[in-house]
Amino acid sequence: MNLHVCTDKQRLDVALIHQYLSTQAYWSEGIPRETVQRAIDGSLCVGGYLDDGSQVAFARVITDGATFGYLADVFVLADHRGRGYSTALIEALLAEPALQGLRRFMLATRDAHGLYARFGFAAPARPELLMEIARPTIYQDAAAAAVKD
């Protein structure tokens, strides 16, 4: 089947995106649906759809549309991997007019370096310039606190 990539947020299956991100993605386990919706609202998003209209892939870029972009939440459902769909998503995003001419485009990945390297992503040339506040268990911590209340 062909993959159709679309930036129309109205087509996104937010329930599917939330289910994947909250239960299958190592980077967002337990993320609340409201947080997923806010992330979608504040990002340039692409969905990947089969000929029958069902969504099987997703990615988003957080950007100011002028100087910076951060690629996030890239996934293809397990049953549809190995068909080039993640490549199609990244190609579509990198072709978006709002993402042209950015001074810096970043992402974080544990296991897909080869995919992103094909598009020019590389380890930071000067990692000593970068800093972060990392809260990898923020969603689980919030859920645990809610249970206690």
Protein Blocks (a to p, Z undefined) as FASTA:
>chain_A
ZZdddfbfklpcfklmmmmmmmmmmklgoiafklmmmmmmmpccdddddfkopafbdcdd
ddehlmgccdehiacdfklgonommmmmmmmmmmpmklgoiabdcdddfklmmmmmmnop
acdfblmlpccdddfklmmmmmmmmmmZZ
